[in-house]
């Protein structure tokens, strides 16, 4: 099974970590590829890092939902710290889930293959 994930993140450490996780998953016969092409409609879900340019990323989520670019794709957001205000804004923008980066790292292999 091959999964293609749109990953929007400029956090090199986070991206490197996920690449290592995908190598482990590949050994279990699950193929994972990442793309950063926001116009690629052939992705399984969207992973978006909100640590930088928070407002810009919220607008991108709204664009995915509003313009129909990715209307039915699950959008998972990650952020180092999450307040109630951040959580509310993220869900209002159209995101399906938000997790702390540390939580996502712990569950990454399970999330990526589901």
N, C-alpha and C positions, 0 to 999 in steps of 0.2 A: 504494500500500500504506500502510495506517495502522497505527501501533504505539502502544499505550498502555502507559506505564511507571509503576508505582507507585514514587514517589521519596520516601524518608523521610530528610529532611535539614533541619537548621535553619541550615546554612551558606549565608548569602545570596549570598556571592561564588561558591560552587560552583554553586548553583542558577542564578544569572545567567549564568554561563559556559555551562552546559548549554542554557539557553534560546537563547543566541546560536548554539551549535552546531546546534540544531534548526532555526533559521532558515535556515542554510546547507543543511542536509539537505533542507528543504522545497523549496528551489530546484532540487534534484535529483529532485523528484517522490516524495519519501518523507515522509509525514506522521508526525510524532511528537507525542504529547501526554503530559503528565505529570499524574498524580493523586496526592493524598496521602491518599485514602480507603482505609484498610487493609481495609475490607470489600468493596471493589470486586473481584469475581472475574473481571472481564473485562480483565485486564491481561496483557501479553505476558511481562514479567518484573518483578522487584523490585530496585530499587537502594537500598541502605541505607547511610547514612553513620554510621560508628561513632565519630566523633571526640567526640561528646558523649553522655553517658549510656550508656557502653559496656555495662554489665551489663543495663540496661533493654532495649537493642537486641538483646542476645543472647536475652533472654527472649521478645522479639517474634518473632525468627526461630524459636525453639522452638515458639511458639504457632502460627505459620504452618504448620509441619511437623506438629506433634502434634495439633492440633485440626482439621486438614484444611481450614483456611481457604484456603490456597494450596499444597496438597500437591505439585503437579506444576510449579509455577512455578520458573524459575531465579532464584536469589537471588544477586546480586552485591553484595559489601560493599566499601566504600572506607574508608580510614583514612589519616591523614597519615603516621603511622609504624607499622610492623608488626614485632613481635618474634615469635619462634618460639612463645612462650606465647600471644600474641594469636591467631596463625594457628591453633593447636591448638584454642583455645576456640571460635573462629568456625566451624571445620569440624565440631567436635563438636555445635554448636548446630543444624547442618543447612544451613549456607550452602554454595553450590556453588563460589564463587570469592571471593577477596579480593585487592584491588589497592591499592597506594598511590594516593592521590588524584592525584599527579603523573603516574603511569602511566596512570590512567584518562583524565585530560584529554588525554593524547597520542593515545589510541586511541578517544576518545569517539564520533567520527562513525562509525567502523567498528562499534563495539559496539552503538550505538543502532539501526542499520539491519539488523543480522543477525537 
